[in-house]
Amino acid sequence: MFQKTRTKYFVSGLLCLIVNTCFSQKQTVRGTVVDNISQSSIPGAIIKISGLDSVIQTVSDENGKFNLSDVPVGSRTIEITAYDYKPVVMQNVTVNAGKELVLTINMEEDLKKINEVVITAKVDKNKPLNELSTVSTRTFSVEETQKFAAAVNDPARMATSFAGVVAAGDGNNHISIRGNSPNGLLWRMEGVEIPNPNHFSNVGTAGGGISILSAQLLSNSDFSTGAFAAEYGNALSGVFDLRLRKGNNEKREYTIQLGVLGMDVATEGPFKKGYEGSYLINYRYSTLNILGKIGIPIGDANTNFQDLSFNIYLPAKKLGKFTVFGFGGLSYQTTTAEKDSIRWQEDDFLRLNTNFYSNTGAVGITNTKLFKNKSYLKTALVFSGTENGYKQDKLSDDYASLTREYEQRFLQNKLTLSSTYTQKINAKNNIRTGFILNHLGYRLKQSDMGDSTVLLEQINEKGGTETMQVFFQWNSHITEKLTANVGIHYFQLFLNNSNSLEPRASLRYDIRPKHHLTLGYGLHSQLQPIGVYFVEHTENGTTTLPNRNLKLSKAHHIVLGYDFVLNEHEHIKTEVYYQHLFHVPISQDPTSTYSILNSQNGFPSEMLTNSGLGKNYGLELTYERFLFKNLYYLLSASLYESKYRAADGNWYDTQFNTNYATSLTIGKEWNLKSRKHKNRSIGFNIKTIYVGGFRYTPIDLNASIAAGETKFVTSQTYGKRMPDYYRLDIRLSLKRNYKRLTSTVALDIQNTTNRKNVGGQYFDEKTGNVKYWYQSPLLPILSYRLEF
């Protein structure tokens, strides 16, 4: 009898051990608690995992560091409280078995200076990371870039879920913000302006085919769509202010992702035991040809890209904290002529050899020095460069030789030195000031055969110039309810001494705890694409640079917003805005309708003047539920007008004036409960977009037939609109946590209904008809991800 009882307990104990090992995976959550302004550590903060059967909590040490071990995997709520600081509640934080969760928690000083800290459920998830950004700014998380359907880890594609943001086409990640050209966007990383971080990008554009930046490196970041804070310059429409996360400084960890887009490998870890420094490196190699081989029509070109990105953290005690970061991307697309003259009659492009390439890179070093007076100085030195080229050769009738018809190679480089000083004066006031110096180098070559029989040089310039930006901003909590941000930004281009002095101001008034009113104003300016300044014009044997003295484009922004917090997890936000653009480059030809506001890429060959105008105004509405109980949704709607005045004195719709845009992004995750499937979760995400069509100028068919080339009805410039654009994207995922590993298999189905959205029109010289081309069809993207 005793033997049976002992055997029974042994078997029960063994089963419990197996269950705990297989199904009760746990992980470490650790990090640092800091003041959101001064970045100084907060000792004595209480960090607690709530919602569990047993209490898991700890207290931050004298350096603000904390460590919570044996946290069950899954979606967790973390509560942080500290004396004299507002409590922070982080809900639905994902804890995976494969990787430790390392957090930097920013806390805001409480003006009330309460004597006893009480945990409340107050959460302001809509608040930007940058305390000095009050209007038209929101934080986006890495999780959003991974979960949103069709985002494919790309911040720009993810942003099309937000109000006022419209994708400029399926084949790229260009985004139009509030009716502006995609070129009005500024990319920043670690507080420094960086070149367009996208593969397959053209010169003079802020987008491309797909992001170079891996979600492995990104931390929570800010996205602004108007009336930017004073520290942001050289932008007219929007700002991506990207922040990088540090690698794990206690444990080596790895991520591997395989899919139809290629292979993605990341590694991170400490340099040595006891040293707080860390490295984080990601490499990606992809060939889009795989899609073509499985029957997805992506064209006949040979398309490929690869990239490398990294962030190395090197604390140096009294010298401060150093980081070395960077990214580099290589991408190309080539086609080979078909030796079949019959096919040429169908499509003249088939007799061409083409080679397009786009290479981008940046590497920088930063130093952050904290001072005892609750201030810090961050200095950065960054070198970046881009190379864009295209060659086009025509195969002869006898297939024996090739003739070069077009060639371009644009090299641009930039050396940036920036320094920002932030001072927390007291709980109510803080200031930030700094400068940004850029040396711009360029080597621009472009040749075109045109109607000639030989290749004619159009651009051949090299040299350099400098820009300078200086800013100051003051943040003041005037009362418990009223917060003000006041600043000024100065921007100068030394090439022609054009400059801009730009006042910025914003207010936030908390009418009641759940009702917030915001008002913002700013004057903003932007440099023209560098090649625009060096367009050559030859007349009577004399060559000049008619665009060299172009001024900066400028815009007044004014935004009024109202945010109604329904509960801890939902809010409704509306903004009305007006943007007046001036000093806009337009053609010097008084009959021309050209404006740079309609440009998406390239360097126009027009002779330009700064006498153009533009205006954008509209209303935006957002209804959002932040991730809670594994459910989130985001409904956005926009009504707007976008106009410009051309050299002929008339006002026209811009190309991007779709008039309205709506999107619904929703996602749900189910945690499986059965013992067999425990620690597995299924995710289902949907994104649907309905947007008015982009504007276009109709083709003059009779004139085109007579000329044998495309001619437009200029009296109807952008007077027509493409059919409305609709697209449904779905993402399915299955995640499983093992003991020390997390696996995720995901299927993104873009344009699930296979709708034929019209992309544009063209004149077919062979048939003498106007035809339309269509955007991407149904596109499945399968991936498998391991974290360990």
N, C-alpha and C positions, 0 to 999 in steps of 0.2 A: 504493500500500500504506500509506504514511504517512497519507494523507488519510482512508482508511477507519478506521485505528486512532484517529485524532483524533476522527472523527465518533462512533465507538463509545464513547469515553470521555466525550464531550460528552453523548450521550444517557443514558449511565449516571448521570452526575452530575446531569442534569436530573431523572431519575426519583428519585434519592435525595433531591433537594431537595423534590420534590412529596410523597414519602412522609413526610419529616420534617415538612413543613408541615401535611399533612393528618392524619397518624396519630400523630405523636410529640409531642402536646401536653404542655406543661410549665406549671408554676405556681410561684408564690412561697409559701413557708411562713415566717412570721416571728412574732415575739411577744416576750414578756417572761418571765423566770424569777424567781420570788419565793419568799420564805420563807412557808410555809403559815400561820404564826401571825402574825408581825409585818408581813407583806406588804412587807418591805424587799427590794430587788433583790439578786440573787445574781450577781455578776460572775464570769467565768471558768468558767461552766458549759459543758460540751461537749454540743452538740446534734447528733445524727447520725441520718440516714435509713439504716436498715439493710435488708438483703435485696435490694440492687441490685447490678448488675454493677460499678459504679464507686462509690467512697465519696463521699457528700455530707455534709459536716459543717461546723460553725462553732463559735465560742466567743462566749458572751454578753459584751457590753461592760460598762463600769463602771456602767451603769444597768440591767443585766440584760437588755438587748435583744439579739436575734439575728435574722439574716436568712439564709434558705436559698433560693437562686434555682435555677431550672431543675430543679425536682422533678417527675418524671413523674407524670401524673395517675393516679388509681387508689387502691387501698387500701394505705396505707403504715404502716410501723412506725417510731416515733420514739423514740430512746433518749436520755436526759438524765442526765448524771453531773456531780457537783460535789463538791469537797473538803468533808468533814464532813457530807455529806447522803446520804440513802438514794437509790440510783438509781431513776429513773422510766422505765418502758417503756410507751409509748402505742401499742397495737396497733390495726390496722385503722382508722387515721385516714383519712377520705375526703378526697382532694385532687381538686378539680374544676377544669376549665379556666376556668369562668365567673367564679370569684371567688378572690381570694387567701385563704389560710388564716391567720388571725391567732389566736394562742393565748396564754393566760396559764397558765403551768405552775407549779404549787405543789409545792414540795419540802419534805420533812420531815427535820429534822436527825437525824443518826445518833448514837445514844447511845454507840456503840462508839468514835467518834472515830478511825476507821481512818486510817492514814497513806497508804494507797494505795487509790485508787478502782478497783474492778473492776466491769465491767458484768455484771450478772446479769439473769436473766429474771424477777425477782420483781415481781409485779404484784398490787395489791390493789384491783381495780376495784370491789369491793363497799363500799369505805370511803366514808363520807359526806364531803362537802366541809367541813362544819362539824366541826372536830376535837373539839368538845365534845359531839357527839351520838354516843353509843356504841351504844345499843340501838334496835331497831325503826326504823332510819333507813337509807335507801339513796339513792344519787345516781341521777338519771335525766338522760339527755342529750336534746338537741334531736333528734338522729337517731332516738331511740326514738319520740318523738311523731310523727315523720314516717314511720317505717317500719312501726310496729305496725299491723296490719290494724284498720280501723275507729277508729283513734285520731284521724284527721282533724286533726292538729296540736293536739289538746286534751289538756293534762296530766291532767285528771280522767278522761277516757275511757281514756287510756293506763294509768292507775294500776289499772284493773280487772284487769290481768294479774298484779298483785302479790297475795301471800297476805294474806288477811283483808280484802280490798277487794271490795265487791259493788256493782254498779250498781243504783240504786233504780228504774230504768225506762228503756225505750228512748228515750222522747221527751225526755229531759233528761240532763244529766251529773251528777246528784246521786249521791254515793257514800256507802255505809254502811261504816264502818270498824269491824271487830270487833263488829258488832251494834249500834253506836251510831247515833243519828239523824244524817242528813247535816248537820244544823245544828251539830254539834260540831267542824266543820272550821275551821281558821284559814288565811287567805291572807296571805302576806307578800311584799313586793317590795322589794328593796334594803334589807332589814333592818327594814322598817316595815310594820305592819298596814295592809292595804288593804281596801276593800269588796269584796264578792263580784264577781269580774271575769268575769261571764257574761251573755250576752244572754238575754232572756226570763226573767229571774229575778223571783221574788216576794219580798215582804218577809219577813224572818225566815227566810231560807234561805241556804245556802252554795253553791248550784248554780244551773243554769239550762239553757237550750237548747243553747248552744254558747259556747265561750270567746271573750271579747273579745280576749284576748292572742294576738298572732300569734307563731308559732314563729320568725319573722324576728328578733324582739327577744330571745328567751330564750337564755341560756347554760345550761350544766349547772347543775342545781339539786338541792335535797334534798327528800325526802318522808318524813315521820315518822308512825308509826302508834301510838305509845305511849311513856310515860315520857320526855317531851321534856326537852331541855336547859333550864337555868334561864332562858335569855333569852326563851323562848317562853311567852306567857301568853294568857289568854282563849281557851282551847281545851280540849276534853275528848276528842276522838277522833283528830285528825290535824292535821298542819301541812304546807302547801306553802310552802317557803322559796325563792321564785323569785329568780333573778339575771338581770340584763340584760347583754347583750354590748355592747361599744363598736363603733361603726362604723369602717370602714377609714379611717385617718388619712393615707393616702398616695395613695389611688386611689379615684375615684368608681366605684361599682358599683350595679347595679340588679337587681331581681327582679320578674318579672311572672308571675302565675298566673291562669289562666282555667279555669272549670269550671262545672258545673251549680249550684254553690252561689254563684257570682258571680265577682268580680274582686278580685285582691289585688295591690297594687303597693308595692314598697319601694325606697327609695333611701338610699345612705349614701356618706360620703366626707369629705375634709378641708375645713376652712374656708379655709385658705391654705397654700401651700407652706412647709415649715419649722416649722409649728405643729403640735403633737401632738394638738390637739383634733379632734373629729370629730362628725358627726351621723348618726343612723339613724332613719328615719321610715317608717312603714308605714300604708297606708290600704286598707281593704277595704269593698267594697259588694256586697251579696248580696240576691237575691230568691229565696226558697225556692219561689216560685210556679212556677219553671221545672220543678221536679220534677213538679208537678201537671200541667203541660202536656204532659209526655212520658208521662203515664199512671201515675205513682206516686201512690197514694192517701195524701195527707198532710192531708186535710181540706179544707173549703170556705173556710177563712179566707184573707184576704189577709195574707201574712206577709212581713216585710222587716226587714233590719238593716244597719247600717253602723258602722264603728269606725275610730279613728285612734289610733296609739300611737307613742311616740318616746323616744329616749334620746340626749341631747346631752352630750358629754364636753368639759370645759373646764379643762385644767390651768392653774394660776396660780402656778407656781414656789413662792415662799416661803409663799404663802397656802394651798397645798395643791391638791388636785384637786376640782373641782366637777363635778357632773352635774345636769342638768335632765331629768326623765323624767316620763312621764305616759301615760294612756290614757283614751279616752272611747268609749262605745258607746251607740247609739240603736237600739231595737228596738220593733216594734209588731205587733199582730195584730188585724185587724178582720173583722167579718162584717156582712152586710147582710140584713135580713129579706126573706123571699120573700113576695110579695103573692099568696099562694095558700092559702086557709084549709083546703083539703083536705089539703095537705102538712102543715099544722100538726097535724092529727089524728095523723099518723105520728110527728112529732117537734116538740114545742112550742118547741124551741130555734130552729126555722126562722122563727119570727115575731119574733125578737129582733135588734136592732142592738147589736153589742158593740164595744168599743174597749179593748183592753189595751195598755199601753205600759210599757216598762221602760228607764230611762236611767241610766247609771252613768259616773262619771268620777273621775279623780284626777290631780293634778299636784304634783310635789315637786322640791325641790332638796336635794342632799347635798353635804357637804364632808368630804373625807378628808385628814387632816393626819398625815404620817409624822414621827416624831421619831427622833433619833439613838440613843436608848436602846432601840431595837428595839421600839417601841410605836407605836400610831396611835390617833387619835380620829376617829370618824365621827359626824357630826351631820346630821340630816335634818329638814326642815320640809315637811309634806305637807298639802294640802287635798283632800278628797274628798267626794263626794256621790252620793246615789241619789234617783231619782224613780220611784215605782211607782204606777200608776193603772189603774182599770177603771171603765167606764161600761156600763150595760145599759139599753136602752130597748125597750119592748114596743109592737109595732104594733097599733093598734086594729082592731076587727072590720071597719070600713069602709075600712081602709087609709089613712085621712086624717090620723091623728095618732100621735104617739109619747108614751109615758108612761115617765118615768124610774123604774126599779125599784131600782136600786142604783148607788152611786157611791162611789169611794174615791180619795184622793190622799195618798200618804205621801211626805213629803220628809224626808230625813235628810242631815246634813252633818257632817263631822268635820275638825277641825284638829289635826294631830299634830306634836309636837316630841319628837324622840328623840335621844339621844346615847349612844354606846357607846365605851368605852375598852378597848383590848386591849394587854396588856403581856406580852412574852416575857421572863421573868426569866432563864432559862437554857435549856439543851437539854431539861431535865427538867420545868420548871414554867412555866406561864403563867396569867394571870388575865384575866377579862373582866368588866366591870361597866358598868352604865348605867341609864338611866331612859327612860320613855315617858309623856308627858303628852298626854291627849286632851281636847279640848272637843267635846262632842256636841250638835248642834243638831237640832231635830225640829219638824215641822209635820204633824200627823196628823189627817186628816178621813175619816170613814166614815159613810155614810148608807144605810139599807136600808128598803124598804117593808114587808117581811115579810108579816104577815097584815093589815096596815092598808091604807088607801086613799091614804095620803100617805107621803112619804118621811120617815123618822124618823132623826134624828141619833144615832149611836151613839158616835162618838169625835170630839172637836174639841179638840185639845190642841196647844200650841206652847210652846217653851221650850228650855232647855239644861241640861246638867250636865257634869261632868268625871269622868275616871278617871285614876288614876295607877298606874304599874307601875315597880318598882325591882327590879333583879336583880344578883346577884354569883355568879360561878362560877370555880372553880379546877380547872385540868387539870394532873395530875401523872403523869409516867412514873416511878412508884416504883421499878421495876426494868425491865430490858429486856423482861420478859414481862408485867408488871403495870402497867396504866394506870387511874387513878381520875379521875372527874369529880365534884366536890361543889359544890353551889350552893344558892341560896335565891332565891325570887321572892315579891314582895309586890304584891298587887293590891287597889285600893280604888275603890269607886264612891261618889262624893260625893253622889249624889242621896239616898241613905238611909244613907250611911256604912257599908254592908256591905263587908267586907274579907276577905282571905285571905292568910295567911303560909304559904308553900309550900316545904318542903325538897325538894331533888332530889339524887340520887346515882346513880352508875353505875360499874361495874367492867368491865374487859376483861382477861382472863388468857389469854396465849398458851401453852397447855399444851405444844405443840410447834409447829414452824414452820407446820404445816398444820392445826392444831386450835386453835380459839379459843372461849373461854367468856365470855359476857357476862351481867351481872346489872344490872338497873336498877329504881329506885323513884322515884316522884314523886307529889306532891299537886298537883292541877291544879284550876282553877276557870274558870268562864265566865259572862259577863254574859248576862242574858236578852235576847231581842229587845226593842228599846226600846219598842215599842208595848204590850208585855205590862204594863209598869208603869203604863200610863195607861188601862186598861180601866175604864169607868165603871159604877157600879151605883146605880140610883135606887130608893129605898124611902121611902114616905110623903112624897114630894115632896122628899126630900133626896138629893143626888148625892154619892157618895164615890168614891175611887180605892182599892179594896181591895187592889190588887197593888203599890202604890207602895213598900212596905217589903220586897218580896221580896229574899232574900239571893242571893248568887252560888251557882250550882250547882257542886258539887265532886265530885272523884273521886280515889281512891287508885289508882295504877297500879303493878303489879309485873310485871317481865318477866324470864324466864330464857331465854337463847339459846345455841345451840351451832352453830358454823360449821366445816364440814370442807372444806378446800380440796383438791379432787381433783388438780388440776394448775394450770397457769398460767391456764387458760381456763374451768374448771368448778369449781363448789362446791355443796355441799348445806348448807342452813341450816334449822334448826328453832327455833321459839320457843314457849314456853308462857307464858300471861299470865293475870292476874286483875285485874279492874277493879271496884272498889266505889264506886258513886255514891251520894251523899247530898245533902241540901238540894235535892232535886229538886222543882220545882213540880208539885203535883197539885191536884185539885179540893178545895175546902172542903166540898163535899157528901159526907158520910160513906158514901153509897151509890154514889158515882161511881167509874168505873174509868179516868178520864182521867189521863194523865201527859204532860208535855211531851216525854218521851223518845220518844214515838211521832209527834211533830210533824215535818213536813217543811217547812212554810212557813206564812205568815200569822200573825196575832196572835189567839190564842184569846180568846173573850169570857168565859171562865170566871173565877170568883173563886178565886184560887190560894193555896196555902200551901206552905212548904218542907219538908213532912214526908215527901216521897216518897223511895224508895230504888230502886236498880238494881244489877245485877251482870252482868258479862260475863266469861266465861272460856273458854279454848280452846287448841287446839294448831294450829300452822301449820308447813307444810313447803314448802321451795323447792328445786328442783333447776334450776340455771341454767348455761348455757354462754354466756359473753360472746362478742361478735362475734369470730370467729377463722376465717380462711380463708373469709370471706364467709358464714359460717353462725352463727346464734345460735338458742337456744331457751330457754324459761322455762316450767317446769312448777310450778304452785303448787296446794296443797291446804290446806283449812282445816276443822276441826271445832270447833264452838263452841256455847255457850248464851248467850242474852241474855234476862234477866228483869227485871221491875219490880214494885214493891209500890205498890198504889193506896190510895186513901182508905178503902176498905172493909176494909183489912188483909190482903187476899189477894195472892198473887204470881201474875203472869201472864207469858206470853211477850210480848216486845215485837213490834211489827210487823215488825222487821228480823231476827227470829230464824229464819233459814233452816236452821240447824243444820250445813250443810255447803256448801262451794263449791270447785270445781276449775276450773282454766283451763290451757290449753296455748297458748303463743304461740311460733311458730317462723318463721324466715325464712332464705332462701337467695338469694344473688346470684351470677349467672354472668357472667363477663367473656368476651365473644366473642373468639375467637383469630384468625379469618381476617382477612386484610388488608382485605377489603371491609368487614367489620363491626367492625374494631378500634376501641377506645375506646367501645364500646357495652356496656352491661350490662343484664341482665334480672333483675328481682327478683320473688320469689314469697314472700308472707307469709300466714300463716294464724293465726287466733285462734279457739279454740273454748272455750266456757264452759258448764259444767253446774252449776247452783245449785239448792238447795232453794227451793221457793216461799215468797214472803212470807206472813206471817200475816194473817188477817182475821177480823172478827167476823161470823158468819152473820146474814143478814137473817131476821127473824121475818115470814114470809109472811102468815100470818093476821092478825097485828096491823097489818101494812102495808096489807093490803086494807081492813081496818076503818077505819083512820085516813086512808087515801088518800094516804099518804106513807111514806117509808122508816122502818121501825122495826127495831131490832137485838135479838138475843138477848144481852143484856148479861151473863148468867151464863156465856156462852161467849166472853168478850172475847178476841180474837185466839187463839181456841181451834182454828181451822181454818187449813189451809195451802193456798195455791194449788198447782196442779200444778207439778212441777219445771220449771225454766227451762233451755232449751238454745238455744244460738245458735252458728252458724258464720259467721265473717267471712273474706273473702279479699281480698288486695291484690296486684295485678299492676302492675309498673312497667317502663318501658323508659327507660334513661338513656343519653344520648350526649354525649360531650365533643368539641366542635369546637375550633378554635384558641383563641378567646377567649370561648367561650360553652358553657354546659351546658344541655341541655334534658332534661326529664323528663315523660313522659306516664304517668299512673297511673289505675287503675280500682280503687276500693274497692267491694266488693260486701258489704253488710251483711245479715246473716240470709240467707245464700246458699241455705239449704234452704227458705226461706219458711215456717218453722215458725210456727204460731199460738200464741205464748206468751200465756197468760191474764194480763191486766193488772189486772182487778178485777171486781166484781159491782155490779149496781144493780137497783133495783126499778122495773119498767116499769108506771106507773100505768094506762096505756091497756089493756094486756093482762092485768094482774094477775099477772105472772110475774116471777121473778128471772132476770135475764139477765147475761151476761158480756161484757166488752169485751176486745179483744186488742191486744197491743203491735205494734210496727212490722213490716210485711211485708218482703220482699226490697227492698233499697234500693241502687241503683247510684249511685256518685258518681265522675264522671269529671273529671280535671283535667289541665291542661297547664302546665308551669312552665319559665320561662326565667331563667337567671342569667348576667349579663354585666357 
